[in-house]
Amino acid sequence: MSNTNTIINPKPCNYNCGTRIYWDTSESVYLEVFTKKRHSCPNRSKSVTQTTTATKPNYYNKFLNTLLLS
């Protein structure tokens, strides 16, 4: 469990659920201020989106540029 002498620097959850949380360095997780339990925000799954298509980088194509310039 966490050290009782730990300094708690609370902040509101970034996902606007209304819960005050703090970073616990010993466990490397966000804990809720009043319950001291790990914070699992119910709003997080609603606001996080994943993109399935990634754009590929446009690399310099020496062969293609040689054909175009000739």
Residue frames as qw, qx, qy, qz and C-alpha x, y, z in Angstrom:
[[0.000, 0.889, 0.459, 0.000, 0.00, 0.00, 0.00],
 [0.304, 0.759, -0.037, 0.575, 1.04, 3.63, -0.35],
 [0.419, -0.041, -0.475, 0.773, 3.14, 5.42, 2.20],
 [0.173, -0.805, -0.556, 0.117, 0.95, 7.47, 4.57],
 [0.294, -0.661, 0.013, 0.690, 3.38, 10.41, 4.40],
 [0.409, 0.291, 0.568, 0.652, 2.85, 10.84, 0.66],
 [0.109, 0.403, 0.083, -0.905, 2.01, 14.36, -0.48],
 [0.373, 0.535, 0.747, 0.127, -1.28, 14.34, -2.37],
 [0.028, 0.342, -0.182, -0.921, -1.57, 16.96, -5.09],
 [0.458, 0.457, 0.755, -0.109, -5.14, 16.46, -6.36],
 [0.133, 0.248, -0.389, -0.877, -6.44, 17.49, -9.75],
 [0.729, 0.302, 0.282, -0.545, -9.72, 16.95, -11.61],
 [0.680, 0.107, 0.685, 0.237, -9.93, 14.01, -14.00],
 [0.056, -0.303, 0.470, 0.827, -9.08, 15.02, -17.60],
 [0.082, -0.248, -0.846, -0.465, -12.21, 13.30, -18.90],
 [0.315, -0.243, 0.037, -0.916, -14.61, 15.49, -16.87],
 [0.541, -0.320, -0.770, -0.112, -16.15, 12.77, -14.72],
 [0.417, -0.762, -0.014, -0.495, -16.03, 15.02, -11.64],
 [0.894, -0.377, -0.144, 0.193, -13.58, 12.86, -9.67],
 [0.080, -0.904, 0.414, -0.070, -10.52, 14.31, -7.94],
 [0.976, 0.069, -0.083, 0.190, -7.42, 12.17, -8.61],
 [0.184, -0.869, 0.452, 0.085, -3.71, 12.18, -7.83],
 [0.728, 0.457, -0.510, 0.035, -0.66, 10.34, -9.16],
 [0.793, -0.540, 0.280, -0.041, 0.69, 7.66, -6.84],
 [0.307, 0.735, -0.599, -0.077, 4.39, 7.24, -7.64],
 [0.392, -0.352, 0.837, -0.148, 4.78, 4.00, -5.68],
 [0.634, 0.275, 0.716, -0.103, 2.13, 2.20, -7.80],
 [0.094, -0.179, 0.529, 0.824, 2.42, 4.39, -10.95],
 [0.031, -0.534, -0.786, -0.311, -1.35, 4.85, -11.24],
 [0.221, -0.371, 0.020, -0.902, -3.95, 7.56, -10.68],
 [0.234, -0.335, -0.857, 0.313, -5.86, 7.07, -7.43],
 [0.241, -0.744, -0.390, -0.486, -9.08, 8.74, -6.33],
 [0.041, 0.516, -0.422, 0.744, -8.54, 11.22, -3.50],
 [0.592, -0.379, 0.285, -0.651, -11.30, 10.08, -1.14],
 [0.971, -0.065, 0.018, -0.228, -11.44, 6.32, -1.78],
 [0.269, -0.664, 0.680, 0.157, -7.69, 5.77, -2.41],
 [0.779, 0.188, 0.595, 0.058, -8.67, 3.26, -5.13],
 [0.340, -0.079, 0.587, 0.731, -7.38, 3.11, -8.69],
 [0.383, 0.545, 0.152, -0.731, -9.30, 5.51, -10.94],
 [0.296, 0.185, 0.821, 0.451, -11.03, 3.96, -13.92],
 [0.229, 0.323, 0.053, -0.917, -12.86, 6.81, -15.64],
 [0.523, 0.443, 0.720, -0.113, -16.25, 5.91, -17.14],
 [0.386, 0.850, 0.052, -0.355, -15.92, 8.77, -19.67],
 [0.244, -0.580, 0.637, 0.446, -12.61, 7.58, -21.09],
 [0.449, 0.151, 0.836, 0.275, -14.02, 4.94, -23.42],
 [0.355, 0.802, 0.463, -0.124, -16.44, 7.48, -24.90],
 [0.110, 0.948, -0.127, -0.271, -13.82, 10.10, -25.77],
 [0.330, -0.503, 0.701, 0.384, -10.91, 7.95, -26.96],
 [0.813, 0.514, 0.095, -0.255, -11.07, 7.10, -30.64],
 [0.570, -0.332, 0.621, 0.424, -8.70, 4.99, -32.67],
 [0.518, 0.647, -0.258, -0.497, -7.91, 5.54, -36.29],
 [0.888, 0.030, 0.455, 0.064, -7.59, 2.45, -38.45],
 [0.707, 0.600, 0.130, 0.350, -6.02, 4.09, -41.47],
 [0.458, -0.695, 0.148, 0.534, -2.59, 5.55, -41.08],
 [0.516, 0.845, -0.115, -0.083, -1.01, 7.71, -43.73],
 [0.884, -0.037, 0.109, 0.453, 2.26, 6.41, -45.03],
 [0.238, -0.745, 0.181, 0.596, 5.21, 8.77, -45.23],
 [0.661, 0.749, 0.039, -0.023, 6.07, 10.16, -48.64],
 [0.668, -0.444, 0.371, 0.467, 9.64, 9.01, -49.26],
 [0.221, 0.734, -0.404, -0.499, 11.87, 10.31, -52.00],
 [0.879, 0.205, 0.426, 0.059, 11.78, 7.91, -54.94],
 [0.208, -0.602, 0.487, 0.598, 15.06, 8.37, -56.86],
 [0.344, 0.119, 0.830, 0.422, 14.04, 6.03, -59.70],
 [0.220, 0.758, 0.613, 0.002, 10.70, 7.75, -60.32],
 [0.042, -0.902, 0.005, 0.429, 12.22, 11.23, -60.21],
 [0.321, -0.376, 0.639, 0.590, 14.94, 10.19, -62.69],
 [0.314, 0.390, 0.798, 0.336, 12.28, 9.02, -65.17],
 [0.099, 0.878, 0.441, -0.156, 10.26, 12.21, -64.77],
 [0.158, -0.823, 0.198, 0.508, 13.27, 14.47, -65.33],
 [0.420, -0.170, 0.691, 0.562, 14.51, 12.71, -68.48]]
